Amino acid sequence: VAVRGKECVVVGRSNIVGMPVAHMLQSMDGTVTVCHSKTTGLPAHVRRADIVVAAIGAAEFVKGDWIKPGAIVIDVGMNTKPADTAKGFRLCGDVDFDA
């Protein structure tokens, strides 16, 4: 993925994923914005991104309609949601692509 000159938004600021990914994108000459669950106007930040990295640790937190057409989305999340299955849950990411 060509990162140079792209608007990159990292949703999540953890020391495990969010900040290291932000630094990596910066080192690849991306213009990086780090957001979190309390960021004012979060959907607007995500909408302007060419590259979105969702690493917030909350099931389906980022909504699909926040993402502009053609954007690259990297969903780092691994969450569970209750479901009517044998195990009683299903795996999902931080992005709700269907919303």
C-alpha positions as CSV (number, residue, x, y, z in Angstrom):
1,V,0.0,0.0,0.0
2,A,1.4,3.4,-1.0
3,V,1.3,5.5,2.1
4,R,3.3,8.6,1.1
5,G,1.1,11.7,1.0
6,K,-2.0,9.9,2.2
7,E,-4.3,11.0,5.0
8,C,-4.1,8.2,7.6
9,V,-6.4,8.0,10.6
10,V,-5.6,5.6,13.4
11,V,-8.6,5.0,15.7
12,G,-7.1,3.9,19.0
13,R,-4.1,5.2,20.9
14,S,-2.8,2.1,22.8
15,N,0.9,1.5,23.2
16,I,0.4,-2.0,21.8
17,V,-1.2,-1.2,18.4
18,G,-2.4,2.4,17.9
19,M,0.7,4.4,18.6
20,P,3.2,2.0,16.9
21,V,1.0,1.9,13.8
22,A,0.8,5.7,13.8
23,H,4.6,6.0,14.0
24,M,5.0,3.4,11.3
25,L,2.6,5.3,8.9
26,Q,4.4,8.6,9.8
27,S,7.8,7.0,8.9
28,M,6.3,6.0,5.6
29,D,5.4,9.8,4.9
30,G,1.7,9.5,5.7
31,T,-0.1,12.4,7.3
32,V,-1.4,10.8,10.5
33,T,-4.2,11.7,12.8
34,V,-4.6,9.6,16.0
35,C,-8.2,9.5,17.3
36,H,-9.9,7.8,20.3
37,S,-13.4,7.1,21.6
38,K,-13.6,10.7,23.0
39,T,-12.4,12.5,19.9
40,T,-14.8,15.3,18.9
41,G,-16.1,14.8,15.4
42,L,-14.7,11.3,15.0
43,P,-16.8,10.4,12.0
44,A,-15.5,13.4,10.1
45,H,-11.9,12.5,10.9
46,V,-12.5,9.0,9.6
47,R,-14.4,10.2,6.5
48,R,-11.4,12.2,5.2
49,A,-9.0,9.4,5.6
50,D,-7.4,7.5,2.6
51,I,-6.2,4.9,5.1
52,V,-8.1,3.9,8.3
53,V,-6.6,1.7,11.0
54,A,-9.3,0.6,13.5
55,A,-7.6,-0.5,16.7
56,I,-9.9,0.8,19.4
57,G,-10.9,-2.5,21.0
58,A,-14.6,-2.0,20.8
59,A,-16.9,-4.2,18.7
60,E,-18.1,-2.6,15.5
61,F,-17.3,0.9,16.9
62,V,-16.4,2.4,13.5
63,K,-19.4,2.6,11.3
64,G,-19.2,1.7,7.6
65,D,-20.8,5.0,6.5
66,W,-17.9,6.8,8.2
67,I,-15.5,5.4,5.5
68,K,-15.2,7.2,2.2
69,P,-15.4,5.1,-1.0
70,G,-12.0,3.8,-2.0
71,A,-10.4,4.1,1.4
72,I,-8.2,1.3,2.7
73,V,-9.4,-0.1,6.0
74,I,-7.3,-2.2,8.3
75,D,-9.4,-3.6,11.1
76,V,-7.1,-4.7,13.9
77,G,-10.0,-5.5,16.3
78,M,-10.9,-8.9,17.6
79,N,-14.0,-8.8,19.7
80,T,-16.9,-11.0,20.6
81,K,-20.6,-10.2,20.4
82,P,-23.5,-12.2,21.8
83,A,-25.1,-14.3,19.1
84,D,-27.5,-17.2,18.7
85,T,-24.8,-19.8,18.0
86,A,-23.6,-22.9,19.7
87,K,-20.9,-20.9,21.5
88,G,-23.2,-18.0,22.3
89,F,-21.1,-15.4,20.6
90,R,-19.5,-14.5,17.3
91,L,-16.2,-12.8,16.5
92,C,-16.2,-9.3,15.0
93,G,-13.8,-6.5,14.4
94,D,-13.8,-2.8,15.4
95,V,-15.5,-1.8,12.1
96,D,-19.2,-2.4,11.4
97,F,-19.0,-2.6,7.6
98,D,-22.8,-3.2,7.3
99,A,-23.8,0.0,9.1
